[in-house]
Amino acid sequence: MSQLRATKPGLLVCTVACVCIFLYLRDPAPEEPTEPTYPSAVECGFYPDELCSALFEGKEAAPQIAKFCRVPHGSQILAHLHTPGNCSRVSRKARFITGPLSAEEANFSLAYIVTTPEDLDVFVRLLRAIYMPQNVYCIQVDKKAPKKYTSAVQTLANCFENIFISSKGGRVTRTGFTRLQADVTCMKDLVRSRFQWNYVINLCGHDFPIKTNKEIIRYIRSKWADRNITPGVTHPPNVTPKTRAHRPEFAPEGSSHGLPHGRYKDEPPHNLTIYSGSTYYALTRKFVEFVLTDIRARDLLQWCRNAQSPERLYWVTLNRLKDAPGATPDAGWEGDIRAIKWRSEEGSVHDGCKGRYVRESCVYGPGDLSWIVRSPSLFANKVDSTAPLVATCLERRHRLRALRQAEVPAEPHWRFPQESDFNTNWGRAGRV
């Protein structure tokens, strides 16, 4: 008993020490902040496929989980672009589709005019999504872009005979005459190229396709049948004094969005009626040849130098001329070109932006994916590197749909690595 009494103080000291050590390990000192922890790959499921499926289906918890399940940083293909070399390796590592997926697509070539974004990875994702060997691509690179960026784009273009950089480099802005002039320059290059394309579509770096190449072709052929798509309406007669205030690029019928306001410095040439509309278009080759040769088109282009937002006036005005090839004189806002969430339409057309608004339109977040894939539009805008999971999910869904619609066997490198039943659920042509 006396020995037990003698050991009690020692046991007490030992117990207190253990408790102190436990508390220290459990609760680090507040002055030493720790990095936040994120769920492991197991907690994120078959990443990213299961999460993408949940986001497409609009499951409420999915956007919250997406905040913790991060897309791996870095891109293997970007390293190859910065070190020119084996082009077959570049196309294979970038998972470009290198053969027509059907006879229907092989016989209907699309031309694309693509304005590059600031982020190279975003550009590569967009280009490989829209790339088909029977199509042709004119790339616009801003002359003020970093040399390393321009060199990487050139390396990629050099590996594909149907991809080239615009012959006249210059400033490429989001809006204004330089934007319009850059498109016209690319059209000249495309007409002079050896590729016999049927339609030309213009894209900015923050677009991403919702429809596959086959679906875009079928939409154009069935809904428009050799006509041009230039959504827009007559310029309002009661114009206000000229202003540089921003106006959205596109809006539904009856809306004032997309209508540049301002008195003209000079009357339009040839007594043309001026229309206003979307920056985006899908134009027939014959119409493009008309734009490059018709005196009215040439004079209107010069007149546009002094007009506000001329890229929203030029194409739609010429497409309303009754004698223009593929013209749609009586058209309005028809044409499902872009899926865009405008701030002003929140609550009426859409349920709000789950990413963030920039210049009155939504830069999509993961929570917007269910809305995007249910849109009838051909492309979604805006997709950028601030929410990489959006592009990741869209491109995986897009590639699966394209390969399911294919009438030829797929090469192994055309497929993105995937797990779970994502391939079964979201690759079906009939699924949204």
Secondary structure, DSSP 8 states (H G I E B T S, - for coil): -HHHHHHHHHHHHHHHHHHHHHHHHHS--TTS--------TTTT-STTHHHHHHHHTT-TTHHHHHTTS---S--HHHHHHTS---HHHHHHHTT---S-S-HHHHTS-EEEEEE--S-HHHHHHHHHHH--TTSEEEEE-BTTS-HHHHHHHHHHHHT-TTEEE-SS-B---SSSHHHHHHHHHHHHHHHHSS---SEEEEE-TTEEESS-HHHHHHHIIIIISS--B--EEE--SS--S-------S---TT--TT------SS--GGG---EEE-S--EEEHHHHHHHHH-HHHHHHHHHGGGSSSGGGTHHHHHHT-TTSTT--TT--S----EE--BGGGBTTTBS--SSEEETTEEE--GGGHHHHHT--SSEEE---TTSHHHHHHHHHHHHHHHHHH-SS---GGGS----TTHHHHHS-TT--
